[in-house]
Amino acid sequence: MKLVLTEEAKQQLTYMKEEERPLIRLFYDTEGCGCGVNGLPTIRLDYEKRDTDENVENEDFHVIIDQQQAVFFRKEMKLDFKKGLFRLSSPEGVLNPIIPIRDVREGATV
């Protein structure tokens, strides 16, 4: 799995990243969506890599994903940042067009 960041996304993540939460987690958010298969692919800042996590190829940051959540993402993805929001897409289409900064900062609960 690979995640490419646009220059705008790199700049915003560099600005947001905290020393105590240096990881970027690809996260399938199901909160408020009903059951576990209804959700949105998103990103979160996180503080530790777990035994069930695997690395996501990225040249700029340490990006991880839980092995069970990987099915909800694509092999190749792009993260962009425009008009105050992150946007996650793949060659097949948009995965999540609206990822607010606030949600990224909240962190992931896997």
URGISUL-V817984 format. One record per backbone hydrogen bond with DSSP energy under -1.0 kcal/mol. CO is the residue of the C=O (numbers start at 1). NH is the residue of the N-H. E is the energy in kcal/mol with one decimal. If there is no record, write none. Layout:
co: [CO	CO]
nh: [NH	NH]
e: [E	E]
This chain:
co: [1	2	4	6	7	8	9	10	11	12	13	23	24	25	27	29	30	35	40	42	44	46	50	52	54	57	62	63	64	65	66	69	70	75	77	78	79	80	82	85	86	87	88	88	89	90	93	96	99	100	101	102	104]
nh: [57	77	79	10	11	12	13	14	15	16	17	46	64	44	42	40	33	38	29	27	25	23	53	67	65	3	24	56	26	54	70	72	73	2	4	89	6	87	85	82	99	80	95	96	78	93	90	88	86	104	105	106	45]
e: [-2.7	-2.1	-2.7	-2.5	-2.4	-2.1	-2.7	-2.5	-2.0	-2.1	-2.7	-2.3	-2.5	-1.9	-2.5	-2.0	-2.3	-1.3	-2.5	-2.5	-3.4	-2.1	-1.7	-3.1	-1.9	-2.8	-2.4	-2.8	-2.9	-2.7	-1.0	-1.9	-1.8	-2.8	-2.7	-2.6	-2.4	-2.3	-1.6	-2.4	-2.0	-2.5	-2.4	-2.2	-2.9	-1.3	-2.5	-2.6	-2.7	-1.6	-2.2	-1.4	-2.4]
